[in-house]
Amino acid sequence: MDYRKIIFKFRSYTPLPIIIPLIYCSFLKSPYYWIGLVFILIGESIRFLSVRYAGGVTRTRKVGAPKLCTAGPYAYTRNPLYIGNVIIYFGFVFFSGGNYILELAFGVLIFFIFQYASIISLEEETLSQLFGKDYDEYKKNVPRVLPRLTKWENCDDRIPNSLKKTFFNEKRTLQNIFILISIITIKAYLTTS
């Protein structure tokens, strides 16, 4: 079996090797937790806007899409959700503070380079098969990761999902962010009392 499909299928659980050291090494320290919260907020804002355009299809365990999304943040980069995720996890590195910020940041970077390189290659292969020339045109005009400075003008004029529907689609990520912030904060409170 293609290892990329396994990583894709379980991508919600693969960050556990990052989360455990973040919690273990956490030690809330100002101004780091404020910097971390800002990064988390920026990353989740990118995710939220991306999910408004792509919808709940981003939550499936099967690679593919019913329609190619090239609107909203997808007109700047082909992978805005992954950019948002990386920013969120760097936010948690800062939020957790501790004496190992550089080591944890390096670990997060290496982890996500491996994970997203694997997932993106699988997704691109699949989307090329599904959408052919349309996807080739999209790849030619919109970068894989680093966003373009200007929006790629194309014919995807979809209307973003409502805020309510987007919150519903994004609730698991929002819950996970809340839980991880709570665990790190409670650990800090218990170890300093």
C-alpha positions in Angstrom: 0.0 0.0 0.0 1.1 3.5 -0.7 2.4 5.0 2.5 1.1 8.5 1.4 -2.5 7.1 1.6 -1.9 5.9 5.2 -0.5 9.3 6.2 -3.4 11.1 4.5 -6.0 8.8 6.1 -4.6 9.3 9.6 -3.4 12.9 9.2 -5.6 14.0 12.1 -3.6 11.8 14.4 -0.1 12.1 13.0 0.7 15.3 15.0 0.6 13.3 18.3 4.4 12.9 18.2 4.6 16.7 18.2 1.9 17.4 20.7 3.3 15.1 23.4 6.7 16.9 23.6 4.9 20.3 23.4 2.9 19.4 26.5 5.8 17.7 28.3 8.2 20.6 27.7 5.7 23.3 28.2 6.4 26.1 30.7 4.2 29.2 30.1 6.5 32.2 29.8 5.7 35.7 28.8 5.9 37.1 26.0 6.1 33.7 24.3 2.6 32.5 25.1 1.2 35.8 23.6 3.3 35.4 20.5 2.0 31.8 20.3 -1.6 32.9 20.7 -1.2 35.4 17.8 0.3 32.6 15.6 -2.5 30.2 16.5 -5.1 32.9 15.7 -3.5 33.7 12.3 -3.2 30.0 11.4 -6.8 29.2 12.4 -8.0 32.3 10.4 -6.3 31.0 7.3 -7.8 27.5 7.9 -11.3 29.0 8.6 -11.2 31.1 5.4 -10.0 28.1 3.4 -12.7 25.8 4.8 -15.3 28.5 3.9 -14.4 28.0 0.3 -13.5 24.3 0.1 -16.2 23.1 2.6 -16.4 19.9 4.5 -14.7 17.9 1.8 -11.4 18.8 3.5 -12.4 16.5 6.3 -12.6 13.3 4.3 -10.3 10.3 4.6 -10.3 9.8 0.9 -8.1 11.8 -1.4 -10.0 13.8 -4.0 -12.7 16.5 -4.4 -16.0 16.7 -6.2 -14.9 20.0 -7.8 -11.6 21.8 -8.1 -11.5 24.8 -5.6 -9.5 27.7 -7.0 -11.4 30.6 -5.2 -10.6 32.5 -2.1 -7.3 31.5 -0.5 -6.9 28.8 -3.1 -6.4 31.5 -5.7 -3.1 32.4 -3.9 -1.8 29.0 -2.9 -2.8 25.5 -3.6 -2.5 24.4 0.0 -3.7 27.1 2.4 -5.0 24.6 4.9 -1.6 23.2 5.4 0.0 26.6 5.7 -2.6 27.4 8.4 -1.8 24.1 10.2 2.0 24.8 10.2 1.4 28.3 11.6 -0.9 26.9 14.3 1.7 24.4 15.4 4.5 27.0 15.4 2.1 29.0 17.6 1.9 26.1 20.0 5.7 25.9 20.1 5.8 29.5 21.3 2.7 29.2 23.5 4.2 26.2 25.3 7.3 28.2 26.0 9.8 26.2 27.9 13.6 26.0 27.3 13.3 24.0 24.1 11.5 26.4 21.7 14.2 26.1 19.0 14.4 22.3 19.2 10.6 22.0 19.1 10.3 24.5 16.2 12.9 22.5 14.3 11.0 19.2 15.1 7.7 20.8 13.9 9.4 22.0 10.7 10.9 18.6 9.8 7.7 16.8 10.7 5.5 18.9 8.5 7.9 18.9 5.6 7.8 15.1 5.6 4.0 14.8 6.2 2.9 17.5 3.8 5.4 16.6 1.1 3.9 13.1 1.2 0.3 14.3 1.3 0.6 17.0 -1.3 2.3 14.6 -3.8 -0.6 12.2 -3.4 -3.2 14.9 -3.7 -1.6 16.4 -6.8 -1.5 13.0 -8.5 -5.1 12.4 -7.7 -6.3 15.9 -8.7 -4.4 15.7 -12.0 -6.3 12.5 -12.7 -9.6 13.9 -11.7 -9.4 17.3 -13.3 -6.8 17.0 -16.1 -6.1 20.2 -18.0 -8.0 22.4 -15.4 -5.7 21.2 -12.7 -2.6 21.6 -14.9 -3.6 25.2 -15.6 -4.1 25.8 -11.9 -0.7 24.3 -11.0 0.9 26.5 -13.6 -0.6 29.7 -12.1 -0.8 29.1 -8.4 2.2 28.0 -6.3 2.1 24.8 -4.2 2.9 26.4 -0.8 4.3 30.0 -0.8 1.4 32.3 -1.8 1.3 34.5 -4.8 1.2 38.2 -4.1 -1.9 38.7 -6.3 -5.0 36.7 -6.7 -5.1 34.3 -9.7 -8.1 35.4 -11.7 -10.1 32.4 -12.9 -13.7 31.3 -13.4 -14.3 29.8 -10.0 -16.9 32.2 -8.7 -18.2 30.1 -5.8 -19.8 31.8 -2.9 -18.1 30.9 0.4 -20.1 28.8 2.9 -21.9 30.6 5.7 -20.1 31.2 9.0 -22.4 28.7 10.7 -21.6 25.9 8.2 -17.9 26.7 8.3 -17.9 26.6 12.2 -19.6 23.2 11.9 -16.9 22.0 9.4 -14.1 23.4 11.4 -15.4 22.4 14.9 -12.9 19.6 15.4 -9.9 21.8 14.8 -11.3 24.5 17.1 -12.0 21.9 19.8 -8.4 20.6 19.5 -6.9 24.0 19.7 -9.0 24.8 22.9 -8.1 21.4 24.4 -4.3 21.8 23.8 -4.3 25.4 25.1 -6.2 24.2 28.2 -3.9 21.2 28.9 -0.8 23.4 28.6 -2.3 26.1 30.8 -3.5 23.6 33.4 -0.1 21.9 33.5 1.6 25.3 34.0 -0.9 26.1 36.9 -0.4 22.7 38.5 3.4 22.8 38.3 3.7 26.4 39.7 1.3 25.9 42.6 
